[in-house]
Amino acid sequence: MMAKQSIFFAFILFVCLIFTAEANACTSGIFTGKVTADGRPLLWKHRDTGEENNRIQFFKGKKYDFLALVNSPDTTGIAWAGTNSVGFSIMNTASYNLKDDNLKEADKEGELMFDALSECKTLADFEKFLSKRKKPLGVEANFGVTDAEGGAAYYETNNNTFVKVDVNDLKIAPNGYLIYTNFSYTGRADQGMGYIRYNTANEIVAKKSFMHDITPKWIFDNLSRSFYHSLLGFDLKEEGSFIEKYSGWMVDQDFIPRKSSSASVVIQGVKSGENPDMTIMWTILGYPPAGIAVPLWVKAEERQPSFMIRSDNSQNARACDLALILKQKTFPIKRGNGSRYLKFNEIYNSKGEGYMQKLSGPQNEIRLIYSDATERWRREGIDLNELFSLNEKAATVIESAYSESILF
């Protein structure tokens, strides 16, 4: 027990010394069919940003229609992850070691991705898109891209140039996947951010990848909802009873889910020859430990699940609002440095009464609601009436899951 005490007290000191704000500091991964359970590629983005309210929106594009993760106050023109009607999918992480000029124009990643979803079908299209787009691009980012033809790559991009990092290239990604946080492989050495989160995600995935059975559910449960800290070598979910003994509080630093986490998306692509309509955008809104993943299809157009899109009486999504109530319970201190501390036993505890534990059942219900239909649609095509009916069932599960007993 003394050893455990030393580790946790060292952690507190460590954080107080090195704490830095990391808004716009996402964690991501591309997993090719070599390591997934069904041979379909997966594109993962765990989003961190200063805007807590995220929602899903459908757009009619120049060439292709698409679904996008957007900030709730935005109306159009900006996307933070998405997939289109021909199976082209994109997301990004901010990079902090690629910029090679003094230009002030920046933070245009969302605009670039919005336009790419509207115009691109393949990786080759995206490369032409980047080459032809007016410079400076106003970006410093790692763009993760997959398409319906099996393409999978990151594009390390600054104002004027990009470098393609091909996840299908065994010399680059011998294990069939790549993880990115907030530095670029080809950028300036030892600069950038997110190295501890990068190591954390890599360690978790490395233990799983050789089994070739990575799924969207596994990514959400073991990455987006992970409280493992690779540098200090402990997992809060395994040390829950110890944390409870010391009041249940922990410093919020360098875990994958953090106070700045606002959404998590896993876009499940298609196998060669499959209909791109079956690209699925699994999405958690709000705060991933407090949220429930829901599958979304571009084919449904504006008729996406009502709890994932703008509400009738608000610009926010209902699912996001519910998750944020729980997030506020987790970070209740507003004064001074209080926002740097999370009350972890609200999330997870030895009694099994943390909200992440309570939500695991409803999460499985949501997955099962769509499971049989999804396999049938892959053979026969999407039945939109059936999809809309299943969305209504999912809405009932969501509302029931966030009962008064869990919210207050």
C-alpha positions in Angstrom: 0.0 0.0 0.0 2.9 2.4 0.7 4.2 1.9 -2.8 0.8 2.8 -4.2 0.6 5.9 -2.0 4.0 7.0 -3.2 3.0 6.6 -6.9 -0.2 8.6 -6.5 1.4 11.4 -4.4 4.2 11.6 -7.0 1.6 12.0 -9.6 0.0 15.0 -7.9 3.4 16.7 -7.7 4.2 15.8 -11.3 1.0 17.4 -12.5 1.4 20.5 -10.5 4.8 21.0 -12.0 4.1 20.4 -15.7 0.4 21.1 -16.2 -0.3 22.8 -19.5 -3.7 23.4 -21.1 -4.3 21.2 -24.2 -7.4 22.4 -25.9 -7.6 21.1 -29.4 -5.4 18.2 -28.4 -7.0 15.1 -29.8 -6.0 11.4 -29.8 -6.6 9.4 -32.9 -5.9 6.2 -34.8 -6.4 4.4 -38.1 -6.8 0.6 -38.0 -6.7 -1.2 -41.3 -8.7 -4.4 -41.9 -5.5 -6.4 -40.9 -6.3 -5.8 -37.2 -10.0 -5.4 -37.1 -12.5 -8.2 -36.2 -14.4 -8.0 -39.5 -11.7 -6.9 -41.9 -13.2 -3.4 -42.2 -11.0 -0.3 -41.5 -11.7 1.9 -38.5 -10.9 5.6 -38.2 -10.9 6.9 -34.6 -10.9 10.4 -33.3 -11.2 11.3 -29.6 -11.8 15.0 -29.7 -10.5 17.6 -27.2 -11.6 21.2 -27.6 -12.7 24.3 -25.8 -16.3 23.8 -27.1 -18.1 21.3 -24.9 -21.3 21.2 -27.0 -20.9 19.0 -30.1 -23.6 17.6 -32.3 -24.1 15.7 -35.6 -25.3 17.5 -38.8 -26.1 16.3 -42.3 -24.9 18.5 -45.3 -25.6 18.6 -49.0 -22.2 18.9 -50.5 -20.9 20.1 -53.9 -20.4 16.5 -55.1 -21.2 14.3 -52.1 -23.6 14.5 -49.2 -22.0 13.9 -45.8 -22.4 13.7 -42.0 -20.1 15.7 -39.8 -19.3 16.2 -36.1 -19.7 20.0 -35.5 -19.6 22.5 -32.7 -23.2 23.2 -31.7 -22.9 27.0 -32.2 -21.8 26.5 -35.8 -24.3 26.3 -38.7 -22.2 25.3 -41.7 -18.8 25.4 -43.3 -16.8 23.6 -40.5 -16.5 19.9 -39.7 -14.3 18.1 -37.1 -14.8 14.6 -38.3 -17.1 13.0 -40.9 -17.9 10.6 -43.7 -19.7 11.1 -47.0 -22.0 9.3 -49.3 -19.2 7.6 -51.2 -17.4 6.3 -48.1 -14.7 9.0 -47.9 -14.0 9.7 -44.2 -11.7 12.3 -42.5 -10.7 13.6 -39.1 -7.7 15.4 -37.7 -5.5 16.1 -34.7 -3.7 19.4 -34.2 0.1 19.2 -34.7 2.5 21.5 -32.9 5.8 20.6 -34.7 5.0 21.2 -38.5 4.7 24.9 -38.9 7.6 26.3 -40.9 6.6 30.0 -41.4 5.6 33.1 -39.5 2.1 33.5 -41.1 -0.6 34.2 -38.5 -3.5 32.6 -40.5 -4.4 29.4 -38.7 -7.1 27.1 -37.3 -8.6 26.4 -40.7 -8.6 22.6 -40.3 -12.4 22.4 -39.8 -13.0 24.4 -43.0 -10.6 22.2 -44.9 -12.3 19.0 -43.8 -15.8 20.3 -44.5 -14.7 21.0 -48.1 -12.9 17.7 -48.5 -16.0 15.8 -47.4 -18.0 17.7 -50.0 -15.6 17.1 -52.8 -13.5 14.0 -52.3 -14.1 10.3 -53.0 -10.6 8.7 -52.6 -7.2 9.4 -51.0 -6.0 10.4 -54.5 -8.8 13.0 -54.7 -7.8 14.4 -51.3 -4.1 14.7 -52.4 -5.2 16.7 -55.4 -7.5 18.7 -53.2 -4.6 19.6 -50.9 -2.3 20.4 -53.8 -4.7 22.7 -55.6 -6.2 24.4 -52.5 -5.2 28.1 -52.1 -2.1 28.6 -50.0 -1.5 29.2 -47.2 -3.8 26.5 -46.0 -4.0 27.9 -42.5 -3.5 24.5 -40.9 -1.0 22.6 -38.9 -2.5 19.1 -38.5 -2.4 15.4 -39.0 -5.4 14.6 -41.2 -6.5 10.9 -41.0 -8.3 9.7 -44.1 -9.9 6.4 -45.3 -12.0 5.6 -48.4 -14.2 2.9 -49.7 -11.4 1.5 -51.9 -9.2 0.5 -49.0 -7.1 3.6 -48.7 -5.9 4.6 -45.3 -3.4 7.3 -44.5 -2.5 10.3 -42.4 -1.5 13.5 -44.1 0.9 15.7 -42.0 0.0 19.1 -43.3 1.2 22.7 -42.8 0.4 25.9 -44.6 2.1 24.9 -47.9 3.0 21.2 -47.9 1.9 17.8 -46.8 3.5 14.4 -46.3 1.5 11.2 -46.8 2.0 8.5 -44.1 0.4 5.3 -45.6 -1.1 3.0 -43.0 -1.3 0.2 -45.6 2.5 0.4 -46.0 4.0 -2.4 -43.9 7.3 -0.6 -43.7 5.5 2.3 -42.0 2.7 0.4 -40.1 3.9 -3.2 -39.9 1.1 -4.0 -37.4 -1.7 -2.6 -39.5 -2.4 0.6 -37.5 -1.0 4.0 -36.5 -1.8 6.2 -33.5 -1.5 10.0 -33.7 -1.8 12.7 -31.0 -0.4 16.3 -31.3 2.9 15.9 -33.0 3.8 14.7 -36.5 6.3 11.9 -37.3 8.0 14.0 -39.9 8.0 17.2 -37.9 10.6 18.8 -35.7 12.0 16.2 -33.3 11.0 16.4 -29.6 8.5 19.2 -30.2 4.8 19.0 -30.3 2.4 17.7 -27.6 0.6 14.5 -26.5 3.5 12.2 -26.2 2.2 10.5 -23.0 -1.2 10.0 -24.5 0.5 8.6 -27.6 2.4 6.1 -25.5 -0.7 5.2 -23.6 -2.8 4.5 -26.7 0.1 2.6 -28.3 0.6 0.4 -25.3 -3.1 -0.5 -25.1 -3.5 -1.2 -28.8 -0.2 -3.2 -29.0 -1.6 -5.7 -26.5 -4.7 -6.2 -28.6 -3.6 -5.8 -32.2 -2.0 -9.2 -32.6 -5.4 -10.8 -31.9 -6.9 -9.1 -35.0 -10.2 -8.4 -33.3 -10.4 -4.6 -32.8 -13.9 -3.3 -33.0 -15.6 0.1 -32.5 -16.8 -1.1 -29.1 -13.3 -2.1 -28.1 -11.9 1.3 -29.1 -14.5 3.2 -27.1 -14.2 1.0 -24.0 -10.4 0.7 -24.0 -9.2 4.0 -25.4 -11.9 6.7 -25.2 -12.9 5.5 -21.8 -9.5 4.4 -20.6 -7.9 5.8 -17.4 -4.6 4.2 -17.8 -1.5 6.4 -17.5 1.5 5.0 -19.3 4.2 7.2 -17.8 3.2 6.5 -14.2 2.1 2.9 -14.9 -1.3 2.7 -13.2 -4.9 2.3 -14.3 -7.4 4.3 -12.2 -10.1 1.6 -12.9 -7.9 -1.0 -11.3 -6.9 1.3 -8.4 -10.5 2.5 -7.8 -10.7 1.3 -4.2 -7.4 3.1 -3.4 -8.6 6.4 -4.8 -11.9 6.1 -2.9 -9.8 5.8 0.3 -8.3 9.2 -0.5 -11.7 10.9 -1.1 -12.1 9.8 -4.7 -10.3 12.7 -6.3 -7.6 12.6 -9.0 -5.6 15.1 -11.0 -6.8 15.3 -14.6 -3.6 15.1 -16.6 -2.5 13.1 -19.7 -5.3 10.5 -19.7 -6.9 10.0 -23.1 -10.3 11.3 -21.8 -9.9 14.6 -20.0 -12.0 17.6 -19.1 -11.4 19.0 -22.6 -12.8 15.8 -24.2 -16.0 16.6 -26.1 -16.7 13.6 -28.4 -15.4 10.4 -29.7 -16.0 9.0 -33.2 -15.2 5.7 -34.8 -15.9 5.5 -38.5 -16.3 1.9 -39.6 -15.5 1.6 -43.3 -16.4 -1.1 -45.8 -14.6 -4.0 -47.4 -13.6 -3.9 -51.1 -16.8 -4.2 -53.2 -19.2 -3.4 -50.4 -21.7 -0.6 -50.8 -20.2 2.7 -49.3 -23.7 3.3 -47.9 -22.7 0.9 -45.1 -20.0 3.1 -43.8 -21.0 3.7 -40.2 -20.1 6.7 -38.1 -20.2 5.5 -34.5 -20.4 8.6 -32.3 -20.3 9.6 -28.6 -21.2 13.2 -27.8 -20.4 15.2 -24.7 -17.8 13.5 -22.6 -16.9 9.9 -23.7 -16.9 8.3 -20.2 -20.4 9.8 -19.7 -21.7 9.1 -23.2 -23.2 6.3 -25.3 -22.0 5.4 -28.8 -24.7 5.5 -31.5 -24.3 4.3 -35.1 -25.1 6.8 -37.9 -25.5 6.5 -41.7 -25.2 9.2 -44.3 -28.1 7.5 -46.2 -30.5 8.7 -43.5 -29.8 12.3 -44.6 -31.5 14.8 -42.2 -33.4 12.1 -40.4 -30.5 11.2 -38.0 -31.4 10.1 -34.5 -33.2 13.1 -32.9 -30.9 13.0 -29.8 -27.7 13.4 -31.9 -28.7 16.5 -33.9 -29.8 20.0 -33.0 -32.8 20.0 -30.7 -36.1 21.7 -31.5 -35.6 24.2 -28.6 -31.8 24.4 -28.6 -28.7 24.4 -30.8 -27.4 21.5 -28.8 -28.0 17.7 -29.1 -29.9 16.0 -26.3 -27.3 13.2 -26.0 -24.6 15.8 -25.5 -26.6 17.7 -22.9 -27.2 14.5 -20.9 -23.5 13.5 -20.9 -22.5 17.0 -19.9 -24.6 16.9 -16.8 -22.5 13.9 -15.6 -19.3 15.6 -16.7 -20.2 18.6 -14.5 -20.6 16.1 -11.6 -17.1 14.9 -12.3 -15.5 18.4 -12.4 -17.5 20.3 -9.9 -14.9 22.7 -8.6 -14.9 26.0 -10.4 -12.6 28.2 -8.3 -8.8 28.4 -8.7 -7.2 25.3 -10.0 -10.3 23.2 -9.2 -11.1 22.4 -12.8 -7.9 20.3 -13.0 -9.3 17.8 -10.6 -11.8 15.0 -11.3 -13.9 13.1 -8.8 -13.1 9.7 -10.3 -15.4 7.7 -8.0 -18.3 9.4 -9.8 -17.1 7.7 -13.0 -16.0 4.4 -11.6 -15.9 2.8 -8.2 -15.5 -0.5 -6.4 -19.3 -0.7 -5.8 -20.0 -0.7 -9.5 -22.1 2.5 -9.1 -20.0 4.9 -11.2 -21.9 6.3 -14.1 -19.6 4.7 -16.7 -20.4 1.4 -15.1 -24.2 2.1 -15.0 -24.1 3.2 -18.7 -22.4 0.0 -19.9 -25.7 -1.9 -20.0 -27.6 0.7 -22.1 -24.5 1.0 -24.3 -24.8 -2.8 -25.1 -28.5 -2.4 -25.7 -27.8 0.3 -28.3 -25.3 -2.0 -30.1 -27.7 -4.9 -30.1 -30.7 -2.8 -31.4 -28.8 -2.3 -34.7 -26.7 -5.5 -34.9 -28.9 -7.9 -36.8 -30.3 -5.2 -39.1 -26.7 -4.0 -39.9 -25.6 -7.4 -41.1 -28.8 -7.7 -43.2 -28.3 -4.3 -44.8 -24.8 -5.2 -45.8 -26.4 -7.9 -48.0 -29.6 -6.2 -49.1 -29.1 -2.5 -48.7 -30.3 -0.1 -46.0 -34.0 -0.2 -45.2 -34.6 3.4 -44.2 -38.0 2.8 -42.5 -36.4 0.1 -40.4 -33.5 2.4 -39.5 -35.8 5.2 -38.4 -37.8 2.7 -36.3 -34.6 1.5 -34.6 -33.5 5.1 -34.0 -36.8 5.6 -32.0 -36.0 2.5 -29.9 -32.5 3.9 -29.3 -34.0 7.2 -28.2 -36.0 5.3 -25.5 -32.9 3.5 -24.3 -30.9 6.8 -24.1 -33.6 8.6 -22.1 -34.0 5.7 -19.8 -30.3 5.3 -19.2 -30.0 8.9 -18.0 -32.5 8.6 -15.3 -32.7 10.9 -12.3 -30.8 8.4 -10.2 -27.7 8.7 -12.4 -28.0 12.4 -13.3 -28.6 13.9 -9.9 
